[in-house]
Amino acid sequence: MTVVDDLLDQTNLLHKLISIPKDFDSNENNKKVIAKKSVRASEKNQWKHSKRGSLTNVSKDGFTLEAPSRYDSWAPGDPTDGDYVGYGNTKASLKIDNENWQEYDRLAFKINTKCSEVINPNIIFEIHNDGKQKIPDQYNREGYHVINLINNCEKTYFLNISDLPREKITEIGFSYEINGSYMDIPGEYKVELKNISLQKVLDVTPTHGWEPNKISYSHDGYQNDERKVAIVSADDSNVEFSIIDAETKNTVLNKKIKNLSNGLGNFKILDFSDFDQSGIYQIKLGDKITAPFKIGTYEDIWVKSIPKVLNFIYGERCGYPVLGIHGTCHEDVIAKKDGKTISYNGGWHDAGDLSQQLIHSAEATQALFRIANATDNQKLSERLLEEGNWGLDFIFKTDFGNGFHATSAGVSRWTDNMIGTMDDALARVHDNPYENFLLSSILADISQQKIIGQDMKKRLEQLSVSYFEIALKRFKQAPYEKEPIMWEHTYNTSKAIYNATIVIAAGNCYSVTKNEKYLSTVIEFMNRMINCQESKGLELFDGTILKGMFYRDASHKVLQHFNHQAREMLFAQAFSTALKLPISDVLRDIWKYRARDYGAYLLYLRKFTYPYPMISSGVYLDSENTDKESFDVQHLLIDDSAYSEYETQLKAGVQISKHAYVRRFPVWFSFRGNDSVILSTANSAAIMGRLLKNEELMNLANAQLRWIIGNNPFDQSLMFGEGNNYQQEYSNSSGDMVGELPVGIETKDDEDVPYWPQFNNATYKEVWIVAATKWLSTVSELIK
C-alpha cells in the first residue's frame, strides 16, 4: 500500500482531517537554556485589562483571561455593519520600563487552556519596542504573534525573538479576538497564563539571512535528471559528504564539497547532480544526517503532498460541517441582487480568517480538476473530483445571471447562521467583465478535462460561452474597467494580464464551439498581449540583451511583477492556448519566438538566488514609483513613505542596467510573503517547459516546490505536516491543518534577504488557499 492509499484509508477518503503530528514543535523543549530572567508585574507596573471580557486571578506571575464566546453588539469603534470584525477583544497588558532584552533570544510562558465551544482557542502575544526601530511596525505586522492553543491542556510555549528589535521594551500584552463558537452554542474563552520568562538558549534558530541553518535540502526529494544541491554554512569543517541508501545505510556516493562565494554570501555546496538512480536516500555530512528523501520522477516526489494539500482545502470548506473544526457555517452571510437573496456560503474560506472570494474558490476548483485528471491514483482522483464539484456548486450558486456574481465577503467570525440577527454579513455583488472572462476561462478549461461527465461538460461549456459574451460586450463599452473595490482579489490586474485572460477564455470558447469569431478575438488580444512584452531588449551592464518580460501595458513604463496576488501563469497559459489553435504560420512563428523570449527571461531570473532554488521576483525599473495609478493598485494599504521606500528596496536588489534592478523578493510593503508569487511563476515555467519542450523550465518549476519543502536557508518546510521541521502558522480561525501553506517567506524592512520569524501574523505567515491552489496547479503540470 502506498503512502497516499494509507492516508486515504486512515481518513475515510479525506472526509476526516489528517491528524496533527504529535510534538512537531518539540525541538524548542530540548534546547539548553544558559541564561534566564523572569518577567513579572510589580507594584508600579501591574497587569491591566482592557476592552471586553475580564481579567481575574491577577498576580505578579500571571493572570486568567476570560470572555464569552460572542456578544450581541459590535465592540466600540468597530464598523456598524460588522465588516471584517469579530465580537471584540479581551486583553491583558503589562508596562515594561524601557528594558533592554537584547541579551535574550527567546520568551517562554505557560498557558493552561480551559475553553468551551471555542472553535480554535488561541492567544495573541504583542511586544512594543521604542528603540531605533519601532515595534509594532507601521503596518502593525511585526511584533504580533498568534499561538494556536491546545484546549484542556497546560503547556509551555516558546517564542524566538532573536531577530526582533528589543533594546527598549515598553510593553507586552496577551489578547484574544472573540469570534464566535461552535454552531453558536454559548461558550467561554478562558486561559490561565503564568511563568513568563526571558531566555538565552545555546542553539538559537536563525530566522534571517541566506546562511543555511544545518543542511538545506529538499525534504521530499529531487527529480532524477535535475541539478541536485544541498547547502551548508561556509563555517562547516567537512570536506566531503556522502549519499547513503536510507534502508540499507550503504554509501552510494562520496563527493568533495565545493566552496561558493557570491552576492548572497559564502557557502559550501553538496552537489550530487550526477547521481540519478531512483530510490530513498539520506545526506551524511560528518556526524550530521538528514531525514530520508526521494530521487525519482516528479510524481514520485510530490504525489504524497497532494492528499495533504487536499486535506487543508477540505478543512477550509465553508457552509459544510468539517469534523474536528466547525459545523455548518455562514448561512447568514448573504448576497442580494434585484430582490433575490442567497446565502453566500460554499466553496472554501480564503485564509486564516473566514473571508470568501469567488475567484479564489473558482481557481481552487480548476486546480482540483486538473490534479484529478493528472494523477494515476484512482481513489485520490475520485476524492479530488468530489472536492472540485463542491467548488463548482459554489460558482453556480453565486451566479445572479446576466454577468452578476456574488464575489466576496470580508468575514472574520463564526456567525449564528440565522438571517436577520446582528451578526449577518453582506457579500459584494458585481458584474465586472474581468471576473467574467476569468470565470469563462476556468469553466471551459474544466470542461475539457477527460474526467468530466457529458452532462457537466455541456453545462460548463454553455456557461463559459455565456460569461465570455457578457464580458466582451461590457468590455467594448468600457475597456479594462477596474474592480469597483480594492478588496476584490483581482484588483491589481494589469492590461497585459487582462489581455492574456481574454486570449485564454476566447481560445477555450473556440475549442468548445469552433466558431471563428473566437479565433479572431484570440488573434486580436494575443497581439495586444505581446505588445506589452519587451521585444527589442534592455542592454545590461554585462553587455547582454534582456528581453521577454512583460510590462503592465503597451506603454512599457512599468514592468509586470507581483507582490501578493500573483497570476504570472496566465501569460504562459495564453501562449499555450494560442499556439494550439489553427492560426497562420506567420503568427505561429511570431508567437513562438515571443514564447521562447519569455521562457528565457524566466531562466535568467534563477541565477540571482543560486545556490538556492527560489526564482527571483523579477526586473524593476527605477521610475515605476512615479506612476501613481499603477503603484496604488499594486501596493495596498500604504502611505506616502512607500514611494521613497521603493527606491531603497530597489537598491537592496541587484542593479543590472542604468535604470533596471532585479529583486530576489518583491518590492512590497504591508502585504508580504512570496509563496504565491514563486508558485505562480513555477506554474508558468512548467507550462512553458511543456510547450517549448524545455527541461530547464520544467526543473525551474520543480525547484520552487523544493524551496518550499526545506531547500531554503531555514531548512524548514513551509507546508505544515509535509517534509520535516515545520512550525505552527497563522491559522487563527480554524487551527492547524496538515497541508496548509502560508503566504510565504518575507523580507525585513527594505532588505532583499529572506526573513522567516516565528511570529505568526498576517500576511506572511497566514495560511492561504491561493498558495494551496498554485501548489496543486504546478504539481499537475509537472506530472501530467
Secondary structure in CASP SS format (residue, H / E / C, confidence):
PFRMAT SS
TARGET T0000
AUTHOR 0000-0000-0000
METHOD secondary structure of the structure
MODEL  1
M C 1.00
T C 1.00
V H 1.00
V H 1.00
D H 1.00
D H 1.00
L H 1.00
L H 1.00
D H 1.00
Q H 1.00
T C 1.00
N C 1.00
L C 1.00
L C 1.00
H C 1.00
K C 1.00
L C 1.00
I C 1.00
S C 1.00
I C 1.00
P C 1.00
K C 1.00
D C 1.00
F C 1.00
D C 1.00
S H 1.00
N H 1.00
E H 1.00
N H 1.00
N H 1.00
K C 1.00
K C 1.00
V E 1.00
I E 1.00
A E 1.00
K E 1.00
K E 1.00
S E 1.00
V C 1.00
R C 1.00
A C 1.00
S C 1.00
E C 1.00
K C 1.00
N C 1.00
Q C 1.00
W C 1.00
K E 1.00
H E 1.00
S E 1.00
K E 1.00
R C 1.00
G C 1.00
S E 1.00
L E 1.00
T E 1.00
N C 1.00
V C 1.00
S C 1.00
K C 1.00
D C 1.00
G E 1.00
F E 1.00
T E 1.00
L E 1.00
E E 1.00
A E 1.00
P E 1.00
S C 1.00
R C 1.00
Y C 1.00
D C 1.00
S C 1.00
W C 1.00
A C 1.00
P C 1.00
G C 1.00
D C 1.00
P C 1.00
T C 1.00
D C 1.00
G C 1.00
D C 1.00
Y C 1.00
V C 1.00
G C 1.00
Y C 1.00
G C 1.00
N E 1.00
T E 1.00
K E 1.00
A E 1.00
S E 1.00
L E 1.00
K E 1.00
I E 1.00
D E 1.00
N E 1.00
E E 1.00
N C 1.00
W C 1.00
Q C 1.00
E C 1.00
Y C 1.00
D C 1.00
R E 1.00
L E 1.00
A E 1.00
F E 1.00
K E 1.00
I E 1.00
N E 1.00
T E 1.00
K C 1.00
C C 1.00
S E 1.00
E C 1.00
V C 1.00
I C 1.00
N C 1.00
P C 1.00
N E 1.00
I E 1.00
I E 1.00
F E 1.00
E E 1.00
I E 1.00
H E 1.00
N E 1.00
D E 1.00
G C 1.00
K C 1.00
Q C 1.00
K E 1.00
I E 1.00
P C 1.00
D C 1.00
Q C 1.00
Y C 1.00
N C 1.00
R C 1.00
E C 1.00
G C 1.00
Y E 1.00
H E 1.00
V E 1.00
I E 1.00
N E 1.00
L C 1.00
I C 1.00
N C 1.00
N C 1.00
C E 1.00
E E 1.00
K E 1.00
T E 1.00
Y E 1.00
F E 1.00
L E 1.00
N E 1.00
I C 1.00
S C 1.00
D C 1.00
L C 1.00
P C 1.00
R C 1.00
E C 1.00
K C 1.00
I E 1.00
T E 1.00
E E 1.00
I E 1.00
G E 1.00
F E 1.00
S E 1.00
Y E 1.00
E E 1.00
I C 1.00
N C 1.00
G C 1.00
S C 1.00
Y H 1.00
M H 1.00
D H 1.00
I C 1.00
P C 1.00
G C 1.00
E E 1.00
Y E 1.00
K E 1.00
V E 1.00
E E 1.00
L E 1.00
K E 1.00
N E 1.00
I E 1.00
S E 1.00
L E 1.00
Q E 1.00
K E 1.00
V E 1.00
L C 1.00
D C 1.00
V C 1.00
T C 1.00
P C 1.00
T C 1.00
H E 1.00
G C 1.00
W C 1.00
E C 1.00
P C 1.00
N C 1.00
K C 1.00
I C 1.00
S E 1.00
Y C 1.00
S C 1.00
H C 1.00
D C 1.00
G E 1.00
Y E 1.00
Q E 1.00
N C 1.00
D C 1.00
E C 1.00
R C 1.00
K C 1.00
V E 1.00
A E 1.00
I E 1.00
V E 1.00
S E 1.00
A C 1.00
D C 1.00
D C 1.00
S C 1.00
N C 1.00
V C 1.00
E E 1.00
F E 1.00
S E 1.00
I E 1.00
I E 1.00
D E 1.00
A C 1.00
E C 1.00
T C 1.00
K C 1.00
N C 1.00
T E 1.00
V E 1.00
L E 1.00
N E 1.00
K E 1.00
K E 1.00
I C 1.00
K E 1.00
N E 1.00
L E 1.00
S E 1.00
N E 1.00
G C 1.00
L C 1.00
G E 1.00
N E 1.00
F E 1.00
K E 1.00
I E 1.00
L E 1.00
D E 1.00
F C 1.00
S C 1.00
D C 1.00
F C 1.00
D C 1.00
Q C 1.00
S C 1.00
G E 1.00
I E 1.00
Y E 1.00
Q E 1.00
I E 1.00
K E 1.00
L E 1.00
G C 1.00
D C 1.00
K E 1.00
I E 1.00
T C 1.00
A C 1.00
P C 1.00
F E 1.00
K E 1.00
I E 1.00
G E 1.00
T C 1.00
Y H 1.00
E H 1.00
D H 1.00
I H 1.00
W H 1.00
V C 1.00
K C 1.00
S H 1.00
I H 1.00
P H 1.00
K H 1.00
V H 1.00
L H 1.00
N H 1.00
F H 1.00
I H 1.00
Y H 1.00
G H 1.00
E C 1.00
R E 1.00
C C 1.00
G C 1.00
Y C 1.00
P C 1.00
V E 1.00
L C 1.00
G C 1.00
I C 1.00
H E 1.00
G C 1.00
T C 1.00
C C 1.00
H C 1.00
E C 1.00
D C 1.00
V E 1.00
I E 1.00
A E 1.00
K E 1.00
K E 1.00
D C 1.00
G C 1.00
K E 1.00
T E 1.00
I E 1.00
S E 1.00
Y C 1.00
N C 1.00
G C 1.00
G C 1.00
W E 1.00
H C 1.00
D C 1.00
A E 1.00
G C 1.00
D C 1.00
L C 1.00
S C 1.00
Q E 1.00
Q E 1.00
L H 1.00
I H 1.00
H H 1.00
S H 1.00
A H 1.00
E H 1.00
A H 1.00
T H 1.00
Q H 1.00
A H 1.00
L H 1.00
F H 1.00
R H 1.00
I H 1.00
A H 1.00
N H 1.00
A H 1.00
T C 1.00
D C 1.00
N C 1.00
Q H 1.00
K H 1.00
L H 1.00
S H 1.00
E H 1.00
R H 1.00
L H 1.00
L H 1.00
E H 1.00
E H 1.00
G H 1.00
N H 1.00
W H 1.00
G H 1.00
L H 1.00
D H 1.00
F H 1.00
I H 1.00
F H 1.00
K H 1.00
T C 1.00
D E 1.00
F E 1.00
G E 1.00
N C 1.00
G C 1.00
F E 1.00
H E 1.00
A E 1.00
T E 1.00
S E 1.00
A E 1.00
G C 1.00
V C 1.00
S C 1.00
R C 1.00
W C 1.00
T C 1.00
D C 1.00
N C 1.00
M C 1.00
I C 1.00
G C 1.00
T C 1.00
M C 1.00
D C 1.00
D C 1.00
A E 1.00
L E 1.00
A C 1.00
R E 1.00
V E 1.00
H E 1.00
D C 1.00
N C 1.00
P H 1.00
Y H 1.00
E H 1.00
N H 1.00
F H 1.00
L H 1.00
L H 1.00
S H 1.00
S H 1.00
I H 1.00
L H 1.00
A H 1.00
D H 1.00
I H 1.00
S H 1.00
Q C 1.00
Q C 1.00
K C 1.00
I C 1.00
I C 1.00
G C 1.00
Q H 1.00
D H 1.00
M H 1.00
K H 1.00
K H 1.00
R H 1.00
L H 1.00
E H 1.00
Q H 1.00
L H 1.00
S H 1.00
V H 1.00
S H 1.00
Y H 1.00
F H 1.00
E H 1.00
I H 1.00
A H 1.00
L H 1.00
K H 1.00
R H 1.00
F H 1.00
K H 1.00
Q H 1.00
A C 1.00
P C 1.00
Y C 1.00
E C 1.00
K C 1.00
E C 1.00
P C 1.00
I C 1.00
M C 1.00
W C 1.00
E C 1.00
H C 1.00
T C 1.00
Y C 1.00
N C 1.00
T C 1.00
S C 1.00
K H 1.00
A H 1.00
I H 1.00
Y H 1.00
N H 1.00
A H 1.00
T H 1.00
I H 1.00
V H 1.00
I H 1.00
A H 1.00
A H 1.00
G H 1.00
N H 1.00
C H 1.00
Y H 1.00
S H 1.00
V H 1.00
T H 1.00
K C 1.00
N C 1.00
E H 1.00
K H 1.00
Y H 1.00
L H 1.00
S H 1.00
T H 1.00
V H 1.00
I H 1.00
E H 1.00
F H 1.00
M H 1.00
N H 1.00
R H 1.00
M H 1.00
I H 1.00
N H 1.00
C C 1.00
Q E 1.00
E C 1.00
S C 1.00
K C 1.00
G C 1.00
L E 1.00
E E 1.00
L C 1.00
F C 1.00
D C 1.00
G C 1.00
T C 1.00
I E 1.00
L E 1.00
K C 1.00
G C 1.00
M C 1.00
F E 1.00
Y E 1.00
R C 1.00
D C 1.00
A C 1.00
S C 1.00
H C 1.00
K C 1.00
V C 1.00
L E 1.00
Q C 1.00
H C 1.00
F C 1.00
N C 1.00
H C 1.00
Q C 1.00
A C 1.00
R C 1.00
E C 1.00
M H 1.00
L H 1.00
F H 1.00
A H 1.00
Q H 1.00
A H 1.00
F H 1.00
S H 1.00
T H 1.00
A H 1.00
L H 1.00
K C 1.00
L C 1.00
P C 1.00
I C 1.00
S C 1.00
D H 1.00
V H 1.00
L H 1.00
R H 1.00
D H 1.00
I H 1.00
W H 1.00
K H 1.00
Y H 1.00
R H 1.00
A H 1.00
R H 1.00
D H 1.00
Y H 1.00
G H 1.00
A H 1.00
Y H 1.00
L H 1.00
L H 1.00
Y H 1.00
L H 1.00
R H 1.00
K H 1.00
F H 1.00
T H 1.00
Y C 1.00
P C 1.00
Y C 1.00
P C 1.00
M C 1.00
I C 1.00
S C 1.00
S C 1.00
G E 1.00
V E 1.00
Y E 1.00
L E 1.00
D C 1.00
S C 1.00
E H 1.00
N H 1.00
T H 1.00
D C 1.00
K H 1.00
E H 1.00
S H 1.00
F H 1.00
D H 1.00
V H 1.00
Q H 1.00
H C 1.00
L C 1.00
L C 1.00
I C 1.00
D C 1.00
D C 1.00
S H 1.00
A H 1.00
Y H 1.00
S H 1.00
E H 1.00
Y H 1.00
E H 1.00
T H 1.00
Q H 1.00
L H 1.00
K H 1.00
A H 1.00
G C 1.00
V E 1.00
Q E 1.00
I C 1.00
S C 1.00
K C 1.00
H C 1.00
A E 1.00
Y E 1.00
V E 1.00
R E 1.00
R C 1.00
F C 1.00
P C 1.00
V C 1.00
W C 1.00
F C 1.00
S C 1.00
F C 1.00
R C 1.00
G C 1.00
N C 1.00
D H 1.00
S H 1.00
V H 1.00
I H 1.00
L H 1.00
S H 1.00
T H 1.00
A H 1.00
N H 1.00
S H 1.00
A H 1.00
A H 1.00
I H 1.00
M H 1.00
G H 1.00
R H 1.00
L H 1.00
L H 1.00
K C 1.00
N C 1.00
E H 1.00
E H 1.00
L H 1.00
M H 1.00
N H 1.00
L H 1.00
A H 1.00
N H 1.00
A H 1.00
Q H 1.00
L H 1.00
R H 1.00
W H 1.00
I H 1.00
I E 1.00
G C 1.00
N C 1.00
N C 1.00
P C 1.00
F C 1.00
D C 1.00
Q C 1.00
S E 1.00
L C 1.00
M C 1.00
F C 1.00
G C 1.00
E C 1.00
G C 1.00
N C 1.00
N C 1.00
Y C 1.00
Q C 1.00
Q C 1.00
E C 1.00
Y E 1.00
S C 1.00
N C 1.00
S C 1.00
S C 1.00
G C 1.00
D C 1.00
M C 1.00
V C 1.00
G C 1.00
E C 1.00
L C 1.00
P E 1.00
V C 1.00
G C 1.00
I C 1.00
E E 1.00
T E 1.00
K C 1.00
D C 1.00
D C 1.00
E C 1.00
D C 1.00
V C 1.00
P E 1.00
Y E 1.00
W C 1.00
P C 1.00
Q C 1.00
F C 1.00
N C 1.00
N C 1.00
A C 1.00
T C 1.00
Y C 1.00
K C 1.00
E E 1.00
V E 1.00
W E 1.00
I H 1.00
V H 1.00
A H 1.00
A H 1.00
T H 1.00
K H 1.00
W H 1.00
L H 1.00
S H 1.00
T H 1.00
V H 1.00
S H 1.00
E H 1.00
L H 1.00
I H 1.00
K C 1.00
END
